[in-house]
């Protein structure tokens, strides 16, 4: 399991130096990302991906949960009200109740996960919001994914 560490650096020179320190601490270059204000040339530093700078994963997980609940409610609705009372399709008439609930729950979870992930990809990460004002002034945020046993060593290097 890798933990996500964030460090706010003053400028590009400090970011390059910090990246060298991380590489010397045996952190893979693919686990080191940098977030700067739009238009900043990071040079050889790897910019933050959409997953790191947005709410994509959190919102997708939230969408799975909400979609599963809504799908379950839709399945219960389909099972309780007979076809002659509503305009629901009759695909479920020869299916067991648990099959109907499983299908509607799965469809709801998949649809809402996809929709929520699309929305979350365009929102700035809530956890990184506290750094936004400093980033807009020129600071660079370094995001490091490191194994648990290396966290204390990395923190000591950065301080």
WOBEL-V491573 format. One record per run of one state. SS is the DSSP state (H for helix, E for strand, - for the rest). FROM is the first residue (numbers start at 1). LEN is the number of residues. Records with the same first field share a line. If there is no record, write none. Layout:
SS->FROM-LEN, FROM-LEN
This chain:
-->1-1, 10-2, 25-4, 36-11, 48-2, 55-1, 81-16, 121-3, 125-1, 137-3, 159-1
E->2-8, 32-4, 47-1, 54-1, 124-1, 140-8
H->12-13, 29-3, 50-4, 56-25, 97-24, 126-11, 148-11
